[in-house]
Amino acid sequence: MECRDFSAVTEEIKKIYQGMYAHIEKNPYAFNPKGELQENKAGVNEGYMLAFFGGEFQYVKEHAMGVKDALGWSLTFMKCGLAAFLLLLLEGEKLRSGCREMCRKVVSSVGFEKEDYEHGISRHIPEESQEWFWKCFCHWKDRVSITEEEKQQYLEWVEGLVTKRLNGIMEGNYRKYYGECAGYIAALGEVRESRGETGGKQNVMAEYKALYSRRTAFHKELRAFGMKDGRGR
């Protein structure tokens, strides 16, 4: 964002974040230093998001998002990564409720603060942290090298993850995660709609509502993200 010639430092940056891989993969649940080491040591979310921003999507998919179970995601990169991939696949810069929640999730996961970004630059950023992060994300995404075929493959994979997560939550009756699942579903629908599917968001939300037609608490969470009544009955 602030570099005149980013290509001049790309390789050096890669060496830095790739050096974290061994530590993260050796013990992904514990690589979160405390005390005086915490400031300059990246944890799981920060480390893998740096790889994500480095365009190493396949690496992130295979090494950071390979949790086989639908549960036990909280201490892994799964939630942050799923949100990041949905934002990557979104066409355009407009954020609706689902993708806005994905942006909030990534910002929260990596601890992004606008005030930290301002350090070392000679100007004030008027936007709030989440709004500025999204502007940075869009600026980065304009320069990402990814084919349409790859986007479609990632979209199908992401949809599978959303379905797996929802099924696991429903089977375990973990009501406190209904809202989280609804956010992913809404974002998935917004992505599909942005990529040309007419009524994509409502279609997706109706599909998942129909899967669990008796879970009224889940339907309430879907409505909070924009589902219209009368769909998917």
C-alpha positions, -999 to +999 in steps of 0.1 A: +000+000+000+028+024+008+056+010-013+067+026-046+081-007-059+068-036-039+084-061-062+118-050-048+110-064-014+086-093-023+112-120-020+125-107+013+090-106+027+084-142+016+115-154+034+102-138+066+067-153+066+078-187+052+102-189+081+072-192+103+058-223+087+079-248+106+069-233+140+032-230+131+029-265+117+049-281+145+025-269+171-003-249+156-022-246+189+007-232+209+025-209+185+012-178+202+040-163+223+032-144+255+048-115+273+077-096+257+079-120+228+043-114+217+047-081+199+069-093+171+059-130+168+030-139+146+005-166+156-014-190+135-038-166+120-012-139+113+013-163+099-011-180+075-027-147+065+007-134+054+010-165+032-025-158+019-015-122+011+015-136-006-008-154-030+000-188-017-036-200-018-030-236-025-004-238+003-029-222+028-056-246+016-035-277+021-015-268+052-037-244+072-072-256+064-070-293+064-090-299+096-111-330+088-137-326+115-166-300+113-159-290+149-128-279+168-121-249+145-117-222+172-079-227+177-071-232+141-070-210+109-102-225+096-126-197+105-103-168+095-092-187+064-128-194+052-136-158+057-105-147+037-113-170+008-149-157+006-136-121+004-111-132-022-138-147-044-162-118-040-164-097-072-165-060-067-158-039-036-193-035-021-197-053+012-231-066+021-240-081+055-224-115+050-191-104+036-190-075+060-190-101+087-163-120+070-142-088+069-148-082+106-138-118+113-105-115+095-097-081+111-105-095+145-085-127+139-053-109+130-057-080+153-055-054+126-056-018+139-056+013+118-035+031+144-007+005+140-008+010+102-003+047+107+030+042+125+059+053+102+037+071+076+032+109+075-005+110+072-037+103+092-061+076+080-097+089+086-113+055+081-121+030+109-099-001+111-123-024+093-130+000+066-094+007+060-085-030+060-111-036+033-096-008+012-062-025+016-077-059+008-093-046-025-060-028-035-042-061-029-068-082-047-066-060-079-030-073-082-036-110-074-029-136-100-057-161-100-075-177-129-113-181-133-108-218-132-090-215-099-117-193-085-144-218-094-124-246-078-119-226-046-156-216-046-167-253-047-142-261-020-154-232+002-190-243-003-181-277+009-165-263+040-196-242+048-219-272+045-196-294+066-194-268+093-232-263+094-238-300+095-214-305+124-230-276+144-265-289+138-257-325+147-242-313+179-270-288+185-245-260+192-270-232+190-244-205+199-228-211+165-259-207+145-251-170+139-216-178+128-229-204+102-255-179+090-228-154+083-208-179+062-239-189+043-249-152+036-213-145+024-213-175+002-246-164-014-232-129-019-201-143-036-222-164-059-245-135-067-214-112-074-202-138-098-234-137-119-259-159-102-293-141-102-307-140-067-277-159-055-278-148-019-315-157-014-310-189-033-282-201-011-299-191+022-331-209+010-311-240+002-296-241+037-328-232+054-345-262+036-318-285+049-328-277+085-365-267+080-374-272+117-345-252+132-364-219+137-335-204+158-312-210+128-338-194+105-338-163+128-300-160+123-304-163+085-330-135+086-306-113+105-282-116+075-310-108+050-329-139+042-364-131+031-394-151+044-412-173+020-380-188+004-369-224+007-401-238+021 
